[in-house]
Amino acid sequence: GRGGVGGGGGGGKPHHGGPTKKENFAKTVLEPAARGELQKGHQSGIPHLLGRKRKGHGVHDNFPGRESDDLLEQMIQQDQEAAQALETGKQKKGHLRLGTAVAGSAKLSDVVKYIDDPYDSEEEYDEMEAPMSMEEFENHPRVEKDDAGRYSIEYDSDWGADSDADDEPPSGPPGRRQRQEYNPFVADPEESFFFRDMCDFSVPFHPNLPEEVANRPLPIQPHGSDLDDFLAAVINNPTKYCEDHGGSEHPESLREAKPNFPPNRVNPNFDFVHTNHKRFIYVENLPHPTIDGESGDFENPLFQHEVQRTVQRLFKSFGVKAENVSPASLTSAFIGFKSPQQRDEALATGPEEKILQAEPIVISKAESGDDDADFIKTAASPDAVIKLVNLPPNRSAGYWSHNLFPANTEVGSIYGPLSTENICMISPTTALVKFESADKADSAVSADVVKTRLGELSECRIRYFKAKRELVLKGMTGPGKLQEMFVKGPRLVVDGDAPSKDFFLDHYDVIELRNLHPKVTKKDISNLIQPFCADVRDVDGSVEFVTCAEGNPIGRAYVGFDRLGEIQKVFETHNGRMTMGDNRIFLRKVQEKGRRKNLARESRPLRTEEELLDDLNNWEKHVDPDDIEMILSTGIKKETLDNVMRTIRFSNTSYGPYDQAVSKERFRADGDRGEEYREFIKVYIENLKELLPTKKNPGLGYEALFFPDEEVDVSMITDPVDSRKKNAQEKS
């Protein structure tokens, strides 16, 4: 314990161990106050004390019964009577005259007990300790979030209310604590706004608000830099609790990847995104629409309507209508949902049909006047090129080289294999294929085995992704205007448009690979990139595949680089294109958002194995060799000191990773790399020298080996040999 009885300081007898009887706060303070007895020196009664006591769950929530409201109103009235009684001298010594109890209400002592222990059962306590998650709160049908990130809650008169209750809900803005009509402690109107919640328990938070919603802590709303701004933001919080996280984030941790918006993907209009819908899904790989057997362009509203009808049919079980679909291209679209629950159910279940049969793939001889003339010129003859129309969209030349005439099949043994150089994609649904001769091309156009294979390939597997509105920097807020404030912009970002936040921050640079074969692995990509990296590639941690909502890869991946300049080597060597087997893949550097792209960044150290081992084991280079020799002369072994230094290095990150990091990540940015560890070694050796026992000064540790009245035998001590003094004496 500390100084006195019960942990108090100063007075009382000192506590030398063992149990000490402490005062019981409930018996000495709360229970006498509940009986109306005043403590010595107190100027007001227990109602006043309760008015300043932190709110209990039951009273604040009007739970378990409405009688708590009446009782607390009575307590305020009693407090006023007590104050008047004290002024007029009608108060008896040591006692407080209480008013007549309201019929049906509990004793004041019961209310005190209930405020101290407001939970009826362990289950209710557990529920209070673990409120709904933030995702569940945002997905609640009554919760809304505006563009500025502020939450509001929609209330119905009967939502969460007791059917037998006749009380009217409090007036005023829903979800906010109501302004009290009378406050015995506050008279100023401005103070009544800030202190009403502290002093008035008679008005519940909201009688129709479910517990799981009311107990959800929310991030505090953006506010000004003054204390009044902070208090107003707390009071106006739509739930009972708010939270705020402070800290100074490292500039590196604020970097953000810039999403890549494909030029052929049309974003929905402003009303579709901002006004009509709250959650979104992006669907692609739809069959190319045709009208009367002809394909059109995206500018034709009839073809856009066909896209809407297709998506509506796929997601009709989730209430999707044509007006909830915004075509992004002739083979993709955005779906808008009114609530988060609808979107989450659609993502979890997916479309009613996962595979659609597109228009049959049409095969014919190519015509040089209508198609890519340069590609046809590279063929053995113009007649050796065929044309495929109505192909499933968003398939690369590499995909068709492997799947048009696959190996180990009958059609592949006759017309395969093909390479990417034999295929030219002139549109997402049209391709040219060249053969080694005109006879082989003529045979492919008329062969039944080819038509059967094209029928198998005309299937479109629907892919769908979560989409969300892009966050746009609006300005700075918070104390000192140092905190960034974002609002939702009009553009929709699809999962996969940018690497995940953690993956982007974990690497110095990131590139995107496109047109990957569906069966490519992280190991294949790592082997492809390894020649450009100084360190051995982290196979699992430095490759991130882009997948759809079902978890299937879509032929794209992000690759991270750990060191400055590695990504430049890749582009200088390959100029944005690489070959993996027979497949040509395309490279794109992931850009950073504009406000952070000029951040000065430092390259991490690159040391050889010999340098690393020397830095780990050769600690003696940081101290005077004569000091080490003096310590070893006392019998301390060198291996012991080595183990001490190595243990400190591994167990304390201050002398390991943080000390070896780049300047902005070290504890002292102005210091040199490894400076903390060097200073520790010097201080350690100096302190060890001072603690070494000598015959003249054996030290407390050595003296403790003998009894108090026993003479200290210093003959067993070997004085440390300081070679510097010895050499000086010899010279003199």
ABEGO torsion letter per residue (X at the ends): XBABBGGBBGBEBBBAEEBBBBBBAAAAAAAAAAAGBBBBGBABBAAAAAAABBBBAAAAAGOABAAAAAAAAAAAAAAAAAAAAAAAGABBBGBBBBBBBBBGBBBAAAAAAAAABABABAAAAAAAABBBBAAAAAABAABBBBAAGBBBBBBBAABGBBAABABBBBBEBBGBBBBBABBAABABAAAAAAAAAAABAABBABAABBAAAAABBBBBBBBBABAAAAAAAAAABABABBBBBBEBBBAAAABBBBBBBBAABBBBBAAAAAAABABBBBBBGBBBBBBGGBBBBAABAAAAAAAAAAAAAAAAAAGBBAAABBBABAABBBBBBABAAAAAAAAAAEBABABBBBBBBBBBBBBAAABBAAAAAABABAAABBBBBGBBBGBBAAAAAAAABBBGBAAAAAAOBBBAAABBBABAABBBBBBABAAAAAAAAABAAAAAAAAAAABBBBBBBBBBBBBBBAEBBEBGGABBBBBBBABBBBBGABBBAAAAAABABBBBBBGBBAABBAAAAAAAAAAABABBBBAAAABBBBBBAAGBBAGBBBBBBABBGAAAAAAAAAGGBBBBEABBBBBBBBBBBAAAAABBBBBBBBBBAAAAAAAAABAAAABBAAAAAAAAAAGBBAAAAAAAAAAAAAABAAABAAAABBAAABABAABBBGAAAAAAAAAAAAAAAAABBBAABAEAAAAAABBAABBBBAAABBBBBBAAAAAAAAAX
